[in-house]
Amino acid sequence: MRLRLYLTFNIGNITKPLIWQLGRDFSVITNIRTAEVKESTGLVGIELDGAEEQIDAAIVWLKSEGVQVEPIEQDVIEG
């Protein structure tokens, strides 16, 4: 399964290596497609590739870390 998401980080989690930890702790491949990171906020367009259960668990974990997770509804990254 491949899922494209927007991850929004806030001042409380912007400096944590959450995407690295996501790839380490869950059996998913992370592919950052776009990112805009500022001092207190960040927006990352990411693809997660893996088993549906692992992707679902990864999303639950991201949300528990305070990351806002939204599906990318249109293929704006590919153009």
C-alpha positions as CSV (number, residue, x, y, z in Angstrom):
1,M,0.0,0.0,0.0
2,R,1.2,3.5,-0.8
3,L,-0.3,6.5,1.0
4,R,0.5,10.2,0.4
5,L,0.1,12.5,3.4
6,Y,0.7,16.0,4.6
7,L,2.3,16.1,8.0
8,T,2.1,19.4,9.9
9,F,4.5,19.9,12.8
10,N,4.3,22.5,15.5
11,I,6.7,24.2,17.9
12,G,6.4,21.2,20.3
13,N,7.6,18.6,17.9
14,I,9.4,20.4,15.0
15,T,12.8,19.5,16.4
16,K,12.1,15.9,17.0
17,P,13.4,13.3,14.5
18,L,9.9,11.9,14.0
19,I,10.2,10.9,10.4
20,W,13.4,9.0,11.1
21,Q,11.8,7.3,14.1
22,L,8.8,6.4,11.9
23,G,11.0,4.5,9.5
24,R,12.8,2.8,12.3
25,D,9.9,1.7,14.5
26,F,7.4,0.8,11.8
27,S,7.8,-1.4,8.7
28,V,7.2,1.5,6.3
29,I,9.3,3.2,3.7
30,T,9.2,7.0,4.0
31,N,9.7,9.2,0.9
32,I,9.7,12.9,1.5
33,R,8.2,14.6,-1.6
34,T,8.1,18.2,-0.4
35,A,8.9,20.1,2.8
36,E,8.7,23.6,4.2
37,V,10.2,23.9,7.6
38,K,10.4,27.2,9.6
39,E,11.4,27.9,13.2
40,S,8.1,27.0,14.8
41,T,6.1,25.0,12.1
42,G,6.7,22.6,9.3
43,L,4.7,21.0,6.5
44,V,6.0,17.8,4.9
45,G,4.5,16.0,1.9
46,I,5.4,12.3,2.4
47,E,4.7,8.9,0.9
48,L,4.4,6.0,3.2
49,D,4.8,2.6,1.5
50,G,4.2,-0.7,3.4
51,A,1.5,-3.0,4.8
52,E,-1.8,-1.3,5.6
53,E,-1.6,-2.3,9.3
54,Q,1.9,-0.7,9.6
55,I,0.8,2.5,7.9
56,D,-2.3,2.7,10.1
57,A,-0.2,2.2,13.2
58,A,2.4,4.8,12.0
59,I,-0.4,7.4,11.6
60,V,-1.8,6.7,15.0
61,W,1.7,7.1,16.5
62,L,2.3,10.4,14.6
63,K,-0.9,11.8,15.9
64,S,0.0,10.8,19.4
65,E,3.2,12.8,19.0
66,G,1.1,15.9,18.1
67,V,1.6,15.8,14.3
68,Q,-1.4,16.7,12.3
69,V,-1.9,14.1,9.5
70,E,-4.0,14.8,6.4
71,P,-4.3,12.8,3.2
72,I,-3.1,14.5,0.0
73,E,-6.3,14.5,-2.0
74,Q,-4.8,15.7,-5.3
75,D,-1.5,14.8,-6.8
76,V,0.0,18.3,-6.3
77,I,3.5,16.9,-5.8
78,E,3.8,15.3,-9.2
79,G,2.4,18.4,-10.9
